[in-house]
């Protein structure tokens, strides 16, 4: 029998970024992966894509082994149309921008569908 941990859900698109920072800093790859839809696509590592929640979990498990520290970044205004929204933050690390397309789920919570963690000019 598998027990999937129940994580707090994001009922505002902006909550996803806060949960990402909290769970990453806690070293919780399962919790980070829970922020993504089953078939989400992440543009990371640079120049590559990681597809699917399971692959995103594996990627973050490898990244979080090194215990990186993520600082909260103030979100830019969310752009939303019905059940789809665009969230973004101006990163403090000079990466240019971060942006995510998120989708409202049937229970009213939001999950990431597309994640572009860095844009470089």
Residue, then its C-alpha position, 0 to 999 in steps of 0.5 A: x500500500x502506498x501512502x501519498x503525503x497530503x500537501x497543502x494545496x495552492x488556492x491562489x496561483x501565487x501560492x505555488x511560488x511560496x510553496x516551491x521555496x518552502x519545500x525546496x528549502x526543506x529538501x522535499x522533492x516530493x513536495x516540490x513535485x506535488x506542485x506540478x500537473x502529472x504531465x507538466x513540462x519544465x525547461x530545466x536543466x538549461x537547454x533541456x526539458x524535464x517532462x512529467x511529475x515523476x521526472x520533475x521529482x527525480x530532477x529536484x531530488x538530485x538538485x536538493x541533495x546539495x541543499x541549495x537555499x532559495x530566497x522568496x521572490x516578490x511575484x509580479x502581477x498574475x495574468x489570468x484567464x479563467x482556469x489558466x494563469x501566468x505567474x512570474x517573478x523577477x529573480x534576485x540571481x540575475x537569471x532574467x525572469x521566471x515564469x510559469x503557466x498554471x492551471x486551476x484543478x477540478x478542486x479549485x486548487x492550482x498546479x504548474x503546467x509549464x515552468x520556465x525557471x530562467x530566461x537569459x538574454 
